[in-house]
Amino acid sequence: MGGHLENPSYEDVCTNKTGHAEVVQIVFDPQEIGYKELLDKFWEIHDPTQINRQGVDIGTQYRSAIFYHNEKQKEIAEESKADLNNSNRYKNKIATEITKADTFYKAEEYHQKYLQKNSQ
């Protein structure tokens, strides 16, 4: 998501020239879990201060990003990011971008259930 090439392959995305980020699209029932709670989990499971990387994975496709679907989600995401920046939890500033969602392209089959297929 977030790039300019239509229906990019994994190899295309890895060139760092498409603008796409590797993302997970979450469909949720707000009666079961709120958007704010999903954001709290998002901040918890990765380092949002890293730029164009997560762990050993390096490249623009690994940037920290939130793609919102409506103005309310944007507002909540921006407030959540500001709260985290002000919390002093991290010594570096939060690098996560907050961008309007566009077309979501499903990864190739060999990337589906990746951890299940590649247990290490």
TIRO-2110 file (N, C-alpha, C; in Angstrom, 1 decimal):
// TIRO-2110
0.9, -1.2, 0.0, N, 1, A
0.0, 0.0, 0.0, CA, 1, A
0.9, 1.2, 0.0, C, 1, A
0.4, 2.3, -0.5, N, 2, A
1.1, 3.6, -0.4, CA, 2, A
2.0, 3.9, -1.6, C, 2, A
2.0, 3.1, -2.6, N, 3, A
2.9, 3.3, -3.7, CA, 3, A
2.2, 3.8, -5.0, C, 3, A
3.0, 3.8, -6.1, N, 4, A
2.4, 4.4, -7.3, CA, 4, A
2.3, 3.3, -8.4, C, 4, A
2.9, 2.1, -8.2, N, 5, A
2.8, 1.1, -9.2, CA, 5, A
1.6, 0.2, -9.0, C, 5, A
0.8, 0.0, -10.1, N, 6, A
-0.4, -0.9, -10.0, CA, 6, A
0.0, -2.3, -9.9, C, 6, A
-0.6, -3.0, -9.0, N, 7, A
-0.4, -4.5, -8.8, CA, 7, A
1.1, -4.9, -8.8, C, 7, A
1.9, -4.3, -7.8, N, 8, A
3.3, -4.6, -7.8, CA, 8, A
3.6, -6.0, -7.3, C, 8, A
4.7, -6.6, -7.8, N, 9, A
5.1, -7.9, -7.3, CA, 9, A
6.0, -7.6, -6.1, C, 9, A
6.3, -8.7, -5.4, N, 10, A
7.3, -8.5, -4.2, CA, 10, A
8.6, -8.0, -4.7, C, 10, A
9.0, -8.5, -5.8, N, 11, A
10.3, -8.1, -6.4, CA, 11, A
10.3, -6.6, -6.8, C, 11, A
9.2, -6.1, -7.3, N, 12, A
9.0, -4.7, -7.6, CA, 12, A
9.2, -3.9, -6.3, C, 12, A
8.5, -4.3, -5.3, N, 13, A
8.5, -3.5, -4.0, CA, 13, A
9.9, -3.5, -3.4, C, 13, A
10.6, -4.6, -3.6, N, 14, A
12.0, -4.7, -3.0, CA, 14, A
13.0, -3.8, -3.7, C, 14, A
12.6, -3.2, -4.8, N, 15, A
13.5, -2.3, -5.5, CA, 15, A
13.6, -0.9, -4.8, C, 15, A
12.7, -0.6, -3.9, N, 16, A
12.6, 0.6, -3.2, CA, 16, A
12.2, 1.8, -4.1, C, 16, A
11.6, 1.4, -5.3, N, 17, A
11.3, 2.5, -6.3, CA, 17, A
9.8, 2.6, -6.5, C, 17, A
9.0, 1.8, -5.8, N, 18, A
7.5, 1.8, -6.1, CA, 18, A
6.8, 2.6, -5.1, C, 18, A
7.4, 2.9, -3.9, N, 19, A
6.7, 3.7, -2.9, CA, 19, A
5.8, 2.8, -2.0, C, 19, A
5.7, 1.5, -2.3, N, 20, A
4.8, 0.7, -1.5, CA, 20, A
5.4, 0.3, -0.1, C, 20, A
4.6, 0.0, 0.8, N, 21, A
5.0, -0.5, 2.1, CA, 21, A
4.3, -1.9, 2.3, C, 21, A
5.0, -2.8, 2.9, N, 22, A
4.4, -4.1, 3.2, CA, 22, A
3.5, -3.8, 4.4, C, 22, A
2.3, -4.1, 4.3, N, 23, A
1.3, -3.9, 5.3, CA, 23, A
0.4, -5.0, 5.6, C, 23, A
-0.3, -5.0, 6.7, N, 24, A
-1.4, -5.9, 7.0, CA, 24, A
-2.7, -5.0, 7.0, C, 24, A
-3.7, -5.5, 6.3, N, 25, A
-5.0, -4.8, 6.3, CA, 25, A
-5.9, -5.5, 7.3, C, 25, A
-6.3, -4.8, 8.3, N, 26, A
-7.1, -5.4, 9.4, CA, 26, A
-8.6, -5.0, 9.2, C, 26, A
-9.5, -5.9, 9.1, N, 27, A
-10.9, -5.7, 9.1, CA, 27, A
-11.4, -6.1, 10.5, C, 27, A
-12.0, -5.1, 11.2, N, 28, A
-12.4, -5.4, 12.5, CA, 28, A
-13.9, -4.9, 12.8, C, 28, A
-14.4, -5.4, 13.9, N, 29, A
-15.8, -5.1, 14.3, CA, 29, A
-15.6, -4.1, 15.5, C, 29, A
-15.9, -2.8, 15.3, N, 30, A
-15.7, -1.9, 16.4, CA, 30, A
-16.5, -2.2, 17.7, C, 30, A
-17.5, -3.1, 17.6, N, 31, A
-18.2, -3.6, 18.7, CA, 31, A
-17.4, -4.6, 19.6, C, 31, A
-16.4, -5.2, 18.9, N, 32, A
-15.5, -6.1, 19.5, CA, 32, A
-14.2, -5.5, 20.0, C, 32, A
-13.6, -4.6, 19.2, N, 33, A
-12.4, -3.9, 19.6, CA, 33, A
-12.4, -2.6, 18.9, C, 33, A
-11.9, -1.6, 19.6, N, 34, A
-11.9, -0.2, 19.1, CA, 34, A
-10.6, 0.1, 18.3, C, 34, A
-10.7, 1.1, 17.4, N, 35, A
-9.5, 1.5, 16.6, CA, 35, A
-8.3, 1.9, 17.5, C, 35, A
-8.6, 2.6, 18.5, N, 36, A
-7.6, 3.0, 19.5, CA, 36, A
-6.9, 1.8, 20.1, C, 36, A
-7.6, 0.8, 20.4, N, 37, A
-7.0, -0.4, 21.0, CA, 37, A
-6.1, -1.1, 19.9, C, 37, A
-6.5, -1.1, 18.7, N, 38, A
-5.6, -1.7, 17.6, CA, 38, A
-4.4, -0.8, 17.5, C, 38, A
-4.5, 0.5, 17.6, N, 39, A
-3.3, 1.3, 17.5, CA, 39, A
-2.4, 1.1, 18.7, C, 39, A
-2.9, 0.9, 19.9, N, 40, A
-2.1, 0.5, 21.0, CA, 40, A
-1.3, -0.7, 20.8, C, 40, A
-1.9, -1.7, 20.2, N, 41, A
-1.2, -3.0, 19.9, CA, 41, A
-0.1, -2.7, 18.8, C, 41, A
-0.4, -1.9, 17.8, N, 42, A
0.5, -1.5, 16.7, CA, 42, A
1.8, -0.9, 17.3, C, 42, A
1.6, 0.0, 18.2, N, 43, A
2.8, 0.7, 18.8, CA, 43, A
3.6, -0.3, 19.6, C, 43, A
2.9, -1.3, 20.2, N, 44, A
3.6, -2.2, 21.1, CA, 44, A
4.4, -3.3, 20.4, C, 44, A
4.0, -3.6, 19.2, N, 45, A
4.7, -4.8, 18.5, CA, 45, A
5.8, -4.5, 17.6, C, 45, A
6.2, -3.2, 17.4, N, 46, A
7.3, -2.9, 16.6, CA, 46, A
8.0, -1.6, 17.1, C, 46, A
9.1, -1.2, 16.5, N, 47, A
9.8, 0.0, 16.9, CA, 47, A
9.4, 1.1, 15.9, C, 47, A
8.5, 2.0, 16.4, N, 48, A
8.0, 3.1, 15.5, CA, 48, A
9.0, 4.2, 15.3, C, 48, A
10.2, 4.1, 15.9, N, 49, A
11.2, 5.2, 15.7, CA, 49, A
12.2, 4.9, 14.6, C, 49, A
12.2, 3.6, 14.1, N, 50, A
13.1, 3.3, 13.0, CA, 50, A
12.6, 3.8, 11.7, C, 50, A
13.5, 4.3, 10.8, N, 51, A
13.1, 4.8, 9.5, CA, 51, A
13.5, 3.8, 8.5, C, 51, A
12.5, 3.3, 7.7, N, 52, A
12.8, 2.4, 6.6, CA, 52, A
13.4, 1.1, 7.0, C, 52, A
13.0, 0.6, 8.1, N, 53, A
13.5, -0.7, 8.6, CA, 53, A
12.6, -1.2, 9.7, C, 53, A
12.6, -2.5, 9.9, N, 54, A
12.1, -3.1, 11.1, CA, 54, A
13.0, -4.3, 11.4, C, 54, A
13.7, -4.3, 12.5, N, 55, A
14.7, -5.3, 12.8, CA, 55, A
15.7, -5.4, 11.8, C, 55, A
15.9, -6.6, 11.2, N, 56, A
17.0, -6.9, 10.2, CA, 56, A
16.5, -6.5, 8.8, C, 56, A
15.2, -6.2, 8.6, N, 57, A
14.6, -5.9, 7.3, CA, 57, A
14.8, -4.4, 7.1, C, 57, A
15.5, -4.1, 5.9, N, 58, A
15.8, -2.7, 5.6, CA, 58, A
15.2, -2.4, 4.2, C, 58, A
14.6, -1.2, 4.1, N, 59, A
14.1, -0.7, 2.8, CA, 59, A
12.9, 0.1, 3.1, C, 59, A
12.5, 0.9, 2.1, N, 60, A
11.3, 1.7, 2.3, CA, 60, A
10.0, 1.0, 2.5, C, 60, A
10.0, -0.3, 2.0, N, 61, A
8.8, -1.1, 2.2, CA, 61, A
8.6, -1.5, 3.7, C, 61, A
9.6, -1.3, 4.5, N, 62, A
9.5, -1.7, 5.9, CA, 62, A
9.3, -0.5, 6.8, C, 62, A
9.0, 0.6, 6.2, N, 63, A
8.8, 1.8, 7.1, CA, 63, A
7.5, 1.6, 8.0, C, 63, A
7.5, 2.3, 9.0, N, 64, A
6.4, 2.2, 10.0, CA, 64, A
5.3, 3.2, 9.4, C, 64, A
4.1, 2.6, 9.2, N, 65, A
3.0, 3.4, 8.6, CA, 65, A
1.7, 3.0, 9.1, C, 65, A
0.8, 4.0, 9.2, N, 66, A
-0.6, 3.7, 9.5, CA, 66, A
-1.4, 4.3, 8.3, C, 66, A
-2.2, 3.5, 7.7, N, 67, A
-3.0, 3.9, 6.6, CA, 67, A
-4.5, 4.0, 7.0, C, 67, A
-5.0, 5.2, 7.1, N, 68, A
-6.3, 5.4, 7.6, CA, 68, A
-7.4, 5.3, 6.5, C, 68, A
-8.6, 5.0, 6.9, N, 69, A
-9.7, 4.9, 5.9, CA, 69, A
-10.7, 6.0, 5.9, C, 69, A
-10.7, 6.8, 7.0, N, 70, A
-11.6, 7.9, 7.1, CA, 70, A
-11.0, 9.0, 8.0, C, 70, A
-11.6, 10.1, 8.1, N, 71, A
-11.0, 11.3, 8.8, CA, 71, A
-11.0, 11.0, 10.3, C, 71, A
-12.0, 10.2, 10.8, N, 72, A
-12.0, 9.9, 12.3, CA, 72, A
-10.8, 9.0, 12.6, C, 72, A
-10.5, 8.0, 11.7, N, 73, A
-9.3, 7.2, 12.0, CA, 73, A
-8.0, 8.0, 11.9, C, 73, A
-8.0, 9.0, 11.0, N, 74, A
-6.8, 9.8, 10.9, CA, 74, A
-6.6, 10.6, 12.2, C, 74, A
-7.7, 11.2, 12.7, N, 75, A
-7.6, 12.0, 13.9, CA, 75, A
-7.2, 11.1, 15.1, C, 75, A
-7.7, 9.9, 15.2, N, 76, A
-7.3, 9.1, 16.3, CA, 76, A
-5.9, 8.6, 16.2, C, 76, A
-5.4, 8.3, 15.0, N, 77, A
-4.0, 7.9, 14.8, CA, 77, A
-3.1, 9.0, 15.1, C, 77, A
-3.4, 10.2, 14.6, N, 78, A
-2.5, 11.4, 14.9, CA, 78, A
-2.4, 11.7, 16.4, C, 78, A
-3.6, 11.6, 17.1, N, 79, A
-3.6, 11.8, 18.5, CA, 79, A
-2.8, 10.7, 19.2, C, 79, A
-2.9, 9.5, 18.8, N, 80, A
-2.2, 8.4, 19.4, CA, 80, A
-0.7, 8.5, 19.2, C, 80, A
-0.3, 8.9, 18.0, N, 81, A
1.1, 9.2, 17.8, CA, 81, A
1.7, 10.3, 18.6, C, 81, A
0.9, 11.4, 18.7, N, 82, A
1.3, 12.5, 19.6, CA, 82, A
1.5, 12.1, 21.0, C, 82, A
0.5, 11.3, 21.5, N, 83, A
0.6, 10.8, 22.9, CA, 83, A
1.8, 10.0, 23.1, C, 83, A
2.1, 9.1, 22.2, N, 84, A
3.3, 8.3, 22.3, CA, 84, A
4.6, 9.2, 22.3, C, 84, A
4.6, 10.1, 21.4, N, 85, A
5.8, 11.0, 21.3, CA, 85, A
6.0, 11.8, 22.6, C, 85, A
4.9, 12.2, 23.2, N, 86, A
4.9, 12.9, 24.5, CA, 86, A
5.2, 12.1, 25.7, C, 86, A
5.1, 10.7, 25.6, N, 87, A
5.2, 9.8, 26.7, CA, 87, A
6.6, 9.6, 27.1, C, 87, A
7.6, 10.0, 26.3, N, 88, A
9.0, 9.7, 26.5, CA, 88, A
9.3, 8.2, 26.6, C, 88, A
8.5, 7.4, 26.1, N, 89, A
8.7, 5.9, 26.0, CA, 89, A
10.0, 5.6, 25.2, C, 89, A
10.2, 6.4, 24.1, N, 90, A
11.3, 6.3, 23.2, CA, 90, A
12.2, 7.5, 23.3, C, 90, A
13.5, 7.3, 23.2, N, 91, A
14.4, 8.5, 23.2, CA, 91, A
14.4, 9.2, 21.8, C, 91, A
14.0, 8.5, 20.8, N, 92, A
13.9, 9.1, 19.4, CA, 92, A
12.5, 9.4, 19.1, C, 92, A
12.3, 10.3, 18.2, N, 93, A
10.9, 10.7, 17.8, CA, 93, A
10.3, 9.6, 17.0, C, 93, A
9.0, 9.5, 17.1, N, 94, A
8.2, 8.5, 16.4, CA, 94, A
8.3, 8.8, 14.9, C, 94, A
8.7, 7.9, 14.1, N, 95, A
8.9, 8.1, 12.6, CA, 95, A
7.7, 7.6, 11.8, C, 95, A
6.7, 7.0, 12.4, N, 96, A
5.5, 6.4, 11.7, CA, 96, A
4.8, 7.4, 10.9, C, 96, A
4.6, 7.1, 9.7, N, 97, A
3.8, 8.0, 8.8, CA, 97, A
2.3, 7.7, 8.9, C, 97, A
1.5, 8.7, 8.8, N, 98, A
0.0, 8.5, 8.8, CA, 98, A
-0.5, 9.0, 7.5, C, 98, A
-1.0, 8.1, 6.7, N, 99, A
-1.4, 8.4, 5.3, CA, 99, A
-2.7, 7.8, 4.9, C, 99, A
-3.4, 8.4, 4.1, N, 100, A
-4.7, 7.9, 3.6, CA, 100, A
-4.5, 6.6, 2.9, C, 100, A
-5.3, 5.6, 3.2, N, 101, A
-5.3, 4.3, 2.6, CA, 101, A
-5.7, 4.4, 1.1, C, 101, A
-5.0, 3.6, 0.3, N, 102, A
-5.4, 3.5, -1.1, CA, 102, A
-5.5, 2.0, -1.4, C, 102, A
-5.2, 1.6, -2.6, N, 103, A
-5.4, 0.2, -3.0, CA, 103, A
-4.5, -0.7, -2.2, C, 103, A
-5.1, -1.8, -1.6, N, 104, A
-4.4, -2.8, -0.9, CA, 104, A
-4.2, -4.0, -1.9, C, 104, A
-2.9, -4.3, -2.1, N, 105, A
-2.6, -5.5, -2.9, CA, 105, A
-2.2, -6.7, -2.1, C, 105, A
-2.9, -7.8, -2.2, N, 106, A
-2.6, -9.0, -1.5, CA, 106, A
-1.2, -9.5, -1.9, C, 106, A
-0.4, -10.0, -1.0, N, 107, A
0.9, -10.5, -1.3, CA, 107, A
0.7, -11.9, -2.0, C, 107, A
1.8, -12.2, -2.7, N, 108, A
1.8, -13.5, -3.5, CA, 108, A
1.5, -14.7, -2.5, C, 108, A
1.1, -15.8, -3.0, N, 109, A
0.7, -16.9, -2.2, CA, 109, A
1.8, -17.4, -1.3, C, 109, A
3.1, -17.4, -1.8, N, 110, A
4.2, -17.9, -1.0, CA, 110, A
4.4, -17.0, 0.2, C, 110, A
3.9, -15.8, 0.3, N, 111, A
4.0, -15.0, 1.5, CA, 111, A
2.8, -15.1, 2.4, C, 111, A
1.8, -15.7, 2.0, N, 112, A
0.6, -15.9, 2.9, CA, 112, A
1.0, -17.0, 4.0, C, 112, A
0.6, -16.7, 5.2, N, 113, A
0.9, -17.5, 6.4, CA, 113, A
2.4, -17.8, 6.4, C, 113, A
3.2, -16.8, 6.2, N, 114, A
4.6, -16.9, 6.1, CA, 114, A
5.2, -17.6, 7.2, C, 114, A
4.9, -17.2, 8.5, N, 115, A
5.5, -17.9, 9.6, CA, 115, A
5.2, -19.3, 9.8, C, 115, A
3.9, -19.7, 9.4, N, 116, A
3.5, -21.1, 9.4, CA, 116, A
4.4, -21.9, 8.4, C, 116, A
4.6, -21.3, 7.3, N, 117, A
5.3, -22.0, 6.2, CA, 117, A
6.8, -22.0, 6.4, C, 117, A
7.3, -21.1, 7.2, N, 118, A
8.8, -20.9, 7.4, CA, 118, A
9.1, -20.8, 8.9, C, 118, A
8.6, -21.8, 9.7, N, 119, A
8.9, -21.7, 11.1, CA, 119, A
10.3, -21.8, 11.4, C, 119, A
10.8, -21.0, 12.3, N, 120, A
12.2, -20.9, 12.6, CA, 120, A
12.4, -20.8, 14.1, C, 120, A
END
